[in-house]
Amino acid sequence: MHKYALLPDWLRRYQRQWITGDLTAGLIVTVMLIPQSLAYAMLAGLPPEVGLYASVLPLIAYALLGTSMTLAVGPVAVASLMTASALAPLATAGTAEYITLAVLLALISGVLLFTAGPLRLGFLAYFLSHPVISGFISGSAVLIAIGQLKSLLGVALPSGSIIDTVAALATSYDKVNPVTAMIGGTAIAFLLSARLRLAPLLKALGMPASLAEMMTRLAPMAAVIGATLYVMQSGVDRTANVSIVGAVPSGLPALGLPALEWSQLSGLWLPALLISLVGFVESVSVAQSLALKRGQRIQPDRELLGIGAANIASAFSGGYPVTGGFARSVVNFSAGAHTPAAGVISALLMTMVIAGMTGWFHYLPHTVLAATIIVAVSSLIDVDTLKEAWRYDKADALSLLLTFSGVLLLGVEEGILLGVALSLAVLVWRSSHPHMAVVGRVPGTEHFRNVDRQQVETLPGLIALRIDESLYFANAHMLEEKVEALLRAQPQTRGVLLIMSAVNQLDATALGVLTDLEKNLASRSICLHFSEVKGPVLDRIRPTPLGQRMQDRTFLSTHQAFLAFSDMASLPNQPA
Amino acid sequence: MHKYALLPDWLRRYQRQWITGDLTAGLIVTVMLIPQSLAYAMLAGLPPEVGLYASVLPLIAYALLGTSMTLAVGPVAVASLMTASALAPLATAGTAEYITLAVLLALISGVLLFTAGPLRLGFLAYFLSHPVISGFISGSAVLIAIGQLKSLLGVALPSGSIIDTVAALATSYDKVNPVTAMIGGTAIAFLLSARLRLAPLLKALGMPASLAEMMTRLAPMAAVIGATLYVMQSGVDRTANVSIVGAVPSGLPALGLPALEWSQLSGLWLPALLISLVGFVESVSVAQSLALKRGQRIQPDRELLGIGAANIASAFSGGYPVTGGFARSVVNFSAGAHTPAAGVISALLMTMVIAGMTGWFHYLPHTVLAATIIVAVSSLIDVDTLKEAWRYDKADALSLLLTFSGVLLLGVEEGILLGVALSLAVLVWRSSHPHMAVVGRVPGTEHFRNVDRQQVETLPGLIALRIDESLYFANAHMLEEKVEALLRAQPQTRGVLLIMSAVNQLDATALGVLTDLEKNLASRSICLHFSEVKGPVLDRIRPTPLGQRMQDRTFLSTHQAFLAFSDMASLPNQPA
C-alpha cells in the first residue's frame, strides 16, 4: 500500500454496509446546506449562487485529501463574516469586482493552507488557547446577529461599528418594514421553538434522541419553503416591498481562476491568512472532537492539505472561503456518516440544485435567511466556557473577555489579531519564567525535594537548584538571574549544583548562558556542578568548551554530587 | 529607606573614592562620543547637532532611572540606521519635517518603553534568541558600512536596496571624488591600524592591557582633529569639492516637544516599536554582561524606565532615538566608571561642546565620519556566533543566517520582523511538542525510567506515561494524540497512568483536554489514573468535575499506582 496511493484510504477500504449511513447523512446535510449556503453568501455580501458554488467542489476536494470521516466542509458563518469584513474596504458588496476578490481570497487562503501542509505547520491548530477561540467565536456570533438585523427588519442601517449600527437602529425603528419584520420574526419564533421544543417533544413521543435532534435541523429548510410559498402567493415582494433573493443564475459555474494582480495581493494576504488560521483551527477542533468519539484520529498536517484543497477548489468554481462547519458536521456525524462519501453525496445533490432548481429561490425573502443566520449563530455564543474559565483560571477568563470585546469593538480581524497577540504574549511570558526549585536531601534517603515545601537537609556552602524545564533563549537568562539572587542571599556559597533532570533540550543561547555563568562563578571562586544531565543533552554539551570544563563536575545523580561536595567541603582549608 | 526615594540608589550611597574613576571614564567616553554623535546623526540622515543634542539629557535621564552602573547611553549605529530606514519613506533627509519626525520617533519609542516598565515587560529582553540578534546586528553592520561608501568616496549613489547600491557603485567608480576618497581611505587605514596594531604595541611597551585598549578608542577623535586641520589648511573643501560638515548651530537646544498628529502616529508606531525592542534588547545584553563581571545585576523592568526616560529626554531636547551602545559602554567600564555619575560628567562635557565649540566642526569632512562609522560597525560583524551555532545547533545557525539575509535583502525593519517571527515560530513549535516518555519500573526498585532507554518492567494492560512539561493550550492536544497513538499500538490496554511529576502548571485548555480524555477513555472502558501530581496543581484540579471523578484514581507515587493496578488486574474477572 503506497503512502501516496491515488485513492483515499477510506475509499479503498469502503464497506458496503456503510452506504446507508453515508447516503442518509449526505441527504440531511444537503437539506441544511441549501439555506445555509444562501444565507452565508448574503452574510458575506455575495450573491446567493456564490454560496451554492462553494458547496460542491470543496466537499469533493476535502473528501479526497482530508482525514476526518465526518467533517462537513462548505460556507460557514465566521468565515463569511471575515470575508465581508476583508472585502468591505476594497469593493462594493455584490459587484463583479467584489465577487472576484472573494474568489481570490479563497484562492490565497487555499494556497496558504495547502503549502503549510508539507511544512508540517499543523501544530498551529492548537496554538490559540481555548478561551481565546471561545471569545472570538462568541464575539463574531454577536457581530453577525446584529449585522443581520437590517435584513431581518427590512431597514437600511449603516455598515460600521457595532455601536453605530445599534445607535442607527434605535433612531430608525419607524423605518422598519412591518411585513418583512413580521415574516422574519415568525421565522425566528419557528426556528427557536423547533430547536427548544421540537426535540423534547419528539423524544417524549418515543423518538430516539439523535433522530429527534436531527429533525430540528430540518427546520431552516421548512422555514425557507414556507416563507417562499407565502411570498409567492401573497405578492408582498411587490405590494409591501419585502426584499427577496430574486433571479439566481442556473447552471454550473464555469471552472477557472480570475487573474491575480500583485496589487490585489497586498490587500488580501492578511485577511486570507486570518481566515485560514481561524478556519483551520475551527475545522480541526470540530473534526478532532468528533473523531475522538469513535476512537478515530485526524492528522492536522493532512487537514491543512484537505482544507487548503477545498478552498482552491472553491476558488476554481467561483466560490468563496470555506471551512469545516460545526453544526453541519455534528449533524453529519449523528446522521450516521461513516466516510467522506457523505460529503460527496451532498456535493452531487447540490450540483442538481444548481443545475436546475435555482429558480425555486426567486421568492425566498432575505429576512428568512437573516432569521436562519441569527438562530444559527445564537448557539455559538458560549457562556459556559467563560463560567468555567472564571472559576478555574481568571487569566484565561480575562483573555476570553478581551478577545470577545476586541471582536465587538474593534472588528473581527482586529479581534482575532488581538487573540493571536494574547496567545503569543502568554506563550512568551510562560516561556520566560522557567520553574526552578532549590532542593535538599530528604533525611536518610537519596531523594531531593524543594526546601520550601519539605523538611530537608542542605549542605552549607552549596546551592542545589533543580531546573524543571528545558533551557533555551527565552528562559535561560532567568537561570542566571535566579543563581545571582540566590548568591546574594547566601554570600558564603562555594558551589552551585544545577540538577538538570527536567532539561530535555538546551539551545545555543542557553549553552552561551551556562558558559558565561560558569566563567563568572569561577572568577568569584564559586564552583559550578551539574547532575542528572539527560543523555542526549550531555552528548551535545560534551564537545563544547563548557562540556570540557565541566567534565569532572558532572555527576550522574544528585546524591553523588552531594557526597562529592561533602568531601570537598571537608578538605584541610575548611575543617569539618 | 523608601523604595521611591527621589535620589537614585547609587547617588545616595556615593563614595568619595569613586569620583576618580567616574571622572576619567566620563572624559574618555566624551572623547568617543563627540565623533560618534556627529557620525551617527549623519547615518540617521540628520544634521550633526541632533546627534550632539541626543548626547546630553538622555545620559542624565538614564543615570536617574537605569540600573546599570556602566551602560553608556546615546546615539548608536543600529538605532540610527533604523531611524533612517523608518523616516526615508516619510520625508526628505535633513529637512525640518524629517527632523521633527525623528524627534517624534524618539518620543514614541520612549513612551512605549517607559509604559512597558510598570507592565513588567522586561522579560521581553530575552525573547529574541542570541543567534537572531547576532544575525540582525551583523546584517545591520554590513548594511551600514555599504551605505557609508557614498560619503567615504564622495560619490552620489541611489539610496535603495543593497544590490542597487553595489551595482551603482560598480558603474560609477569614475565619479569618485579622489581627494575625498583619499582622506577617507587614510582615515580608515589609521583607525584600523590603531585598533589592530596600537594596542599590542602599547602592551609590548609595558602599558596595562585595559589602558592600551582604551587608548585605541581615542583614535577616532584623533582622526577627526587631523582631518579637520588638514581641510582647514588645504582648502580642499573649495578646491576639490570635499564635502564638509559646515556650520553647526551653537548653543543649547530649546526644550520642548513638537506637536504629534494622529496621522503621523500611524507611520511611526511600528518603527518606534522595533527601535525600542532592538534598542532595549541590545542595552540589556550589554548592561547584563558588564554587570555580571562585577557581580552586580540589572533589572530589566527598571531598564525599560531608564531607556524609556532617556528617549523621552532625547525628544524633549531635539534629539533622536538613543540606547545603550556596546563600544562606549565597554570603554566606560574599562575606564573605571563606578556609577552613572560618569554619564552625568559626559553630559556636562557635551553641554560645553554644544554651548561653545560647534564651530570647530565646520571643516570636518564627511568622509572621516563615514570612515569612523565603517570601522566601528566592522567590529559588530560577528562570525564567531555563527561558527559556534553551526557546530552546536544547525537550526540556530539557520535562524542566524536567515535574519542576516533578511536584513541585507529586505531591509532593516523587515529583517528584525523576520527575526521576531523566527523566534516566535521556534517558541510556538517548541511549546507545541511537549516531551513525554513511556516508563517502566527499574526491577527491584521504586524508580521508573523511559522504556526506550532502559531495561524496565511494565504491567500488561497499563500504559504509564510521564509528562515532562507543564500542560497548557499549546501542547495539551499533543498529550491526547500521544495517548491515542499508544492505544492504537496496544489495543489491549485497560489503564492509562499519567505521571505528572513535571507538570508545574495546567491551564483551562489543558484541563478541558484532560476532562475530554478521561470521558473518552471511560467510554472505551479504559481507566485513567494520575500519579505524582504536584500540590498546587492538585489544589486547582480538585474542585473541578475532572478532579471529583479522579479522586480515587490519583496516587501519590507511581509505585503506589503500579501496586493498585496490579491488584485491579488480578481481580476475579481477569485471574493473574
Interface residues (C-beta under 8 A of the other chain):
Chain A: F123 L124 A125 Y126 F127 L128 S129 H130 P131 Q288 S289 L292 K293 G295 R297 E388 A389 R391 Y392 D393 D396 S423 L424 V426 L427 V428 W429 R430 S431 S432 H433 H435 R453 D468 E469 S470 Y472 F473 A474 N475 A476 H477 M478 E480 E481 E484 A485 L487 A502 N504 Q505 D507 A508 T509 L511 G512 D516 N520 S523 R524 G535 R540 P543 T544
Chain B: F123 L124 A125 Y126 F127 L128 S129 H130 P131 Q288 S289 L292 K293 G295 R297 E388 A389 R391 Y392 D393 D396 S423 L424 V426 L427 V428 W429 R430 S431 S432 H433 H435 R453 D468 E469 S470 Y472 F473 A474 N475 A476 H477 M478 E480 E481 E484 A485 L487 A502 N504 Q505 D507 A508 T509 L511 G512 D516 N520 S523 R524 G535 R540 P543 T544
